[in-house]
Amino acid sequence: MIDRLLSPLRSAWESLLERLIFLPPFPESIDTLALFSLLLVVGLLIGEWLHAHAGWPKVIGYVLAGTVFGPALLGWISIEALAQARPMADAALGLLMMEVGRRLDLSWLVRNPELLRSTLSDIVLSFALIFSFALLLVGLSPAWAAATAAVTMASAPAVVLLTIEESKAQGQVTERIILHTALGSAASFIAFAIVLGIIHAEHSEDWLNALAHPLWVAIGALLIAWGAAQLALLIARLLPKRSLAQVFVLVASALLAVGIARMLAVPVFLTLFLMGILLAVRDKHQTLRYTQLPEGHWLLAIILFVIVGASLPWQDFTWLTGLQALGLLVVRAIAKIGALAWSGGSLPLPKRILVGVGIQPLSATAVFMAYEIASLYPEIGRSALALPLFAAAIMELAGPALCRLALRKSGETETAAATQGGIA
C-alpha cells in the first residue's frame, strides 16, 4: 500500500532527475538518524503521557517505545541502526553510571556497621540464590549460571537514580536505596570480571584468555577512570565552582573515558562507575563536589532506554523461558527483601522492606553486561543468557514502578512530583 501511495511521487522525482542533476536518487527508506530521532520523540511523548495520565515512571514509556518499534516487533529500528546507535547508548549509560559512582558515600557505610551487614547480606544471598536457581532448576552449566547471577544480582543504577530524581525523593529509605544500588553494582562488576575468566576457562582452548581477560577489564577500566578523573579535577580547579565551564569539563572528560573504553574493549559501565567513585574520593578540595549534570541528562535516559527497549530479544521469547525468568525474579526478590529484613538495625522493619522493594529494578546495565558476556562465544552465549535478558525485559517495565511504589510508601516523595509535566 505504501508503495502505491509513493508511486506518483517517485515518478515525479525521477522526471526531475533528468533536468536537476544535483538531486539524489529517490530515497527508498528513511535515513537512520532521522528515523531514530523521530522514535526518540515518540518515546518522550509516550513517557510523558503515561506519567501524566497513569502516574507511571517515564522510563517505562521510553522502554515501551523502543520495544514496539525495535526489531522484535515493528522493525522500524533495525539491527544495523541499533549498532550505529550503540555509542550514544554507551555515552548515556556512562554519564548516568558516573553520577551513581559520585553518590556512593563509603564513609556512611564505615560509620554504620548495620549498613555493611545488610549490604553484604544482599550481595551474598542474591548471588547464591540466583546461581542455585540457574544451576539446579534451569539446568545451566556452572559458568553460565555464575554469569546469570553476576548479571542479575544488582539493581539498575540508572533506573533507580532517575526514578528518585523524578519523584524528588529524600530521606533514609531513599539514601539506603541509592547506597545498596551502588554497592550492589560494584559487587556485580567484580563478579562480572571474575565470570569472564570462568567462561573462558570453560570454552577457550587457550588458558591465557581466562587469566588475561578479567585483568584487562578490571585494570583497564581503573586506569581509564583514574586518568579521566584526574584530568577533570585538574582542569576544573582552574574554573569557577558550579560554573557551566566545570559542567562542560566533567561531561567532556566522561565522554573521553567512554571513547577510550570503547577503543580498548573495556566495559563502559564499569569504567564510568569507577570514574564517579574516584571523582568523589579524590576531590579533596571539593572542586566538583557540587557540580551536577544539567537537567538535560533526562534526554540521555530517553536515548538509553529507547535503545535498550529495542535491544531486548522478544523475538526469541518462549513460554518456558518466560516462566524461568519470572522464577528468577521471584528468587531475586526473596533474596533482596529477605536480606534487608533479616539484617536488622535502627531502621524499622517496614522501611527495610521498602528498601528491598526499591532495589528491585533490573535494566540497562544488566542488558549491556549480558551482551558483553554473550559476545565472547555467540554460538553459546546468546541462548545461555536468554534467561537474564528476559528477566531484565520484564523488569524494564515492572522495576521502575516498584521503585516508585517504595519511595511513595516511605513518604519521602514530593506530592507535586506526580503531576509535574516536562522532562525534569
Backbone hydrogen bonds, N-H to C=O, Kabsch-Sander energy under -0.5 kcal/mol:
donor,donor_aa,acceptor,acceptor_aa,energy
5,L,1,M,-1.9
6,L,2,I,-2.2
7,S,3,D,-1.3
10,R,6,L,-2.8
11,S,7,S,-2.4
12,A,8,P,-2.4
13,W,9,L,-2.4
14,E,10,R,-2.5
15,S,11,S,-1.9
16,L,12,A,-1.7
17,L,13,W,-1.7
18,E,14,E,-0.7
18,E,15,S,-0.5
19,R,16,L,-1.5
20,L,16,L,-3.5
21,I,19,R,-1.0
23,L,20,L,-1.4
35,L,31,D,-2.8
36,F,32,T,-2.7
37,S,33,L,-2.3
38,L,34,A,-2.1
39,L,35,L,-2.1
40,L,36,F,-1.9
41,V,37,S,-1.8
42,V,38,L,-2.3
43,G,39,L,-2.7
44,L,40,L,-2.4
45,L,41,V,-2.6
46,I,42,V,-2.7
47,G,43,G,-2.5
48,E,44,L,-2.6
49,W,45,L,-2.6
50,L,46,I,-2.6
51,H,47,G,-2.0
52,A,48,E,-2.6
53,H,49,W,-2.7
54,A,50,L,-1.8
55,G,50,L,-0.7
55,G,51,H,-0.5
56,W,50,L,-1.7
60,I,57,P,-1.1
61,G,57,P,-0.7
61,G,58,K,-0.6
62,Y,58,K,-1.7
63,V,59,V,-2.3
64,L,60,I,-2.5
65,A,61,G,-2.2
66,G,62,Y,-2.0
67,T,63,V,-2.7
68,V,64,L,-2.8
69,F,65,A,-2.2
70,G,66,G,-0.9
73,L,70,G,-1.2
74,L,68,V,-2.4
75,G,70,G,-2.7
77,I,69,F,-3.0
78,S,76,W,-0.8
82,L,78,S,-2.1
83,A,79,I,-2.0
84,Q,80,E,-2.0
85,A,81,A,-1.9
86,R,82,L,-0.8
86,R,83,A,-0.6
88,M,85,A,-0.6
89,A,85,A,-1.9
90,D,86,R,-2.9
91,A,87,P,-2.3
92,A,88,M,-2.4
93,L,89,A,-2.9
94,G,90,D,-2.7
95,L,91,A,-2.3
96,L,92,A,-1.8
97,M,93,L,-2.7
98,M,94,G,-2.3
99,E,95,L,-1.6
100,V,96,L,-1.8
101,G,97,M,-2.5
102,R,98,M,-2.3
103,R,99,E,-1.2
104,L,101,G,-1.1
105,D,103,R,-0.8
106,L,104,L,-1.0
109,L,105,D,-1.0
110,V,106,L,-2.1
111,R,107,S,-2.2
112,N,108,W,-1.0
115,L,112,N,-1.1
116,L,112,N,-1.5
117,R,113,P,-2.5
118,S,114,E,-2.4
119,T,115,L,-2.5
120,L,116,L,-2.5
121,S,117,R,-2.2
122,D,118,S,-2.3
123,I,119,T,-2.5
124,V,120,L,-2.7
125,L,121,S,-2.4
126,S,122,D,-2.2
127,F,123,I,-2.1
128,A,124,V,-2.6
129,L,125,L,-2.6
130,I,126,S,-2.1
131,F,127,F,-2.6
132,S,128,A,-2.3
133,F,129,L,-2.4
134,A,130,I,-2.7
135,L,131,F,-2.4
136,L,132,S,-3.0
137,L,132,S,-0.6
137,L,133,F,-1.6
138,V,133,F,-1.8
139,G,134,A,-0.6
140,L,134,A,-2.5
145,A,141,S,-2.6
146,A,142,P,-2.2
147,A,143,A,-1.9
148,T,144,W,-2.2
149,A,145,A,-2.2
150,A,146,A,-2.6
151,V,147,A,-2.2
152,T,148,T,-1.9
153,M,149,A,-1.7
156,A,361,P,-1.1
160,V,156,A,-2.4
161,L,157,P,-2.8
162,L,158,A,-2.4
163,T,159,V,-2.6
164,I,160,V,-2.4
165,E,161,L,-2.3
166,E,162,L,-2.6
167,S,163,T,-2.1
168,K,164,I,-0.8
169,A,164,I,-1.9
170,Q,412,E,-2.1
175,E,171,G,-2.5
176,R,172,Q,-2.4
177,I,173,V,-2.3
178,I,174,T,-2.2
179,L,175,E,-2.4
180,H,176,R,-2.9
181,T,177,I,-2.2
182,A,178,I,-2.6
183,L,179,L,-2.7
184,G,180,H,-2.4
185,S,181,T,-2.1
186,A,182,A,-2.2
187,A,183,L,-2.4
188,S,184,G,-2.4
189,F,185,S,-2.5
190,I,186,A,-1.8
191,A,187,A,-2.5
192,F,188,S,-2.5
193,A,189,F,-2.2
194,I,190,I,-2.0
195,V,191,A,-2.8
196,L,192,F,-1.7
197,G,193,A,-1.0
198,I,194,I,-1.7
199,I,195,V,-2.9
200,H,196,L,-2.1
201,A,197,G,-2.5
202,E,198,I,-1.6
203,H,199,I,-1.8
204,S,200,H,-3.0
207,W,205,E,-0.6
209,N,206,D,-1.5
210,A,207,W,-0.6
211,L,207,W,-1.0
212,A,208,L,-3.2
213,H,209,N,-2.0
215,L,211,L,-1.0
216,W,212,A,-2.9
217,V,213,H,-2.5
218,A,214,P,-2.7
219,I,215,L,-2.6
220,G,215,L,-0.7
220,G,216,W,-1.5
221,A,217,V,-2.1
222,L,218,A,-2.0
223,L,219,I,-2.7
224,I,220,G,-2.4
225,A,221,A,-2.4
226,W,222,L,-2.6
227,G,223,L,-2.5
228,A,224,I,-2.4
229,A,225,A,-2.5
230,Q,226,W,-2.6
231,L,227,G,-2.2
232,A,228,A,-2.4
233,L,229,A,-2.5
234,L,230,Q,-2.6
235,I,231,L,-2.2
236,A,232,A,-2.3
237,R,233,L,-1.7
238,L,235,I,-1.3
239,L,236,A,-1.7
243,S,240,P,-1.4
247,V,243,S,-1.7
248,F,244,L,-2.4
249,V,245,A,-2.4
250,L,246,Q,-2.6
251,V,247,V,-2.5
252,A,248,F,-2.9
253,S,249,V,-2.5
254,A,250,L,-1.9
255,L,251,V,-2.6
256,L,252,A,-2.1
257,A,253,S,-2.0
258,V,254,A,-2.2
259,G,255,L,-2.5
260,I,256,L,-2.4
261,A,257,A,-2.5
262,R,258,V,-2.3
263,M,259,G,-2.1
264,L,260,I,-2.0
265,A,262,R,-0.9
266,V,261,A,-2.9
271,T,267,P,-2.0
272,L,268,V,-2.7
273,F,269,F,-1.5
274,L,270,L,-2.3
275,M,271,T,-2.0
276,G,272,L,-2.2
277,I,273,F,-2.0
278,L,274,L,-2.7
279,L,275,M,-2.4
280,A,276,G,-1.8
281,V,277,I,-2.5
282,R,278,L,-2.8
283,D,279,L,-0.6
284,K,282,R,-2.0
286,Q,283,D,-1.5
291,T,288,L,-1.1
292,Q,290,Y,-0.7
297,H,294,P,-2.1
298,W,295,E,-1.9
299,L,296,G,-1.8
300,L,296,G,-0.7
301,A,297,H,-1.2
302,I,298,W,-1.7
303,I,299,L,-2.1
304,L,300,L,-3.0
305,F,301,A,-2.8
306,V,302,I,-2.1
307,I,303,I,-2.0
308,V,304,L,-2.5
309,G,305,F,-2.3
310,A,306,V,-2.0
311,S,307,I,-1.3
312,L,308,V,-0.8
312,L,309,G,-0.6
314,W,312,L,-1.9
316,D,313,P,-1.8
317,F,314,W,-1.7
322,G,318,T,-2.6
323,L,319,W,-2.5
324,Q,320,L,-2.4
325,A,321,T,-2.6
326,L,322,G,-2.2
327,G,323,L,-2.4
328,L,324,Q,-2.5
329,L,325,A,-2.2
330,V,326,L,-2.2
331,V,327,G,-2.4
332,R,328,L,-2.7
333,A,329,L,-2.5
334,I,330,V,-2.5
335,A,331,V,-2.3
336,K,332,R,-2.4
337,I,333,A,-2.7
338,G,334,I,-2.4
339,A,335,A,-2.3
340,L,336,K,-2.1
341,A,337,I,-2.4
342,W,338,G,-2.6
343,S,339,A,-1.7
344,G,341,A,-0.6
352,R,348,P,-2.0
353,I,349,L,-2.4
354,L,350,P,-1.7
355,V,351,K,-1.9
356,G,352,R,-1.9
357,V,353,I,-2.0
358,G,354,L,-2.6
359,I,355,V,-1.2
360,Q,357,V,-1.4
367,V,363,S,-2.2
368,F,364,A,-2.7
369,M,365,T,-2.6
370,A,366,A,-2.6
371,Y,367,V,-2.1
372,E,368,F,-2.1
373,I,369,M,-2.3
374,A,370,A,-2.8
375,S,371,Y,-1.9
376,L,373,I,-1.4
377,Y,373,I,-0.6
377,Y,374,A,-0.6
380,I,377,Y,-1.9
381,G,377,Y,-3.7
382,R,378,P,-1.1
384,A,380,I,-2.3
385,L,381,G,-2.4
386,A,383,S,-1.1
389,L,385,L,-1.7
390,F,386,A,-2.4
391,A,387,L,-2.1
392,A,388,P,-2.5
393,A,389,L,-2.1
394,I,390,F,-2.2
395,M,391,A,-2.2
396,E,392,A,-1.5
397,L,393,A,-0.6
397,L,394,I,-1.0
398,A,394,I,-2.0
399,G,395,M,-1.9
401,A,397,L,-0.6
402,L,398,A,-2.2
403,C,399,G,-2.5
404,R,400,P,-2.5
405,L,401,A,-2.4
406,A,402,L,-2.4
407,L,403,C,-2.1
408,R,404,R,-2.4
409,K,405,L,-2.8
410,S,406,A,-1.5
411,G,408,R,-1.4
412,E,407,L,-1.5
414,E,167,S,-1.7
417,A,414,E,-1.1
418,A,415,T,-1.1
419,T,416,A,-0.9
420,Q,416,A,-0.7
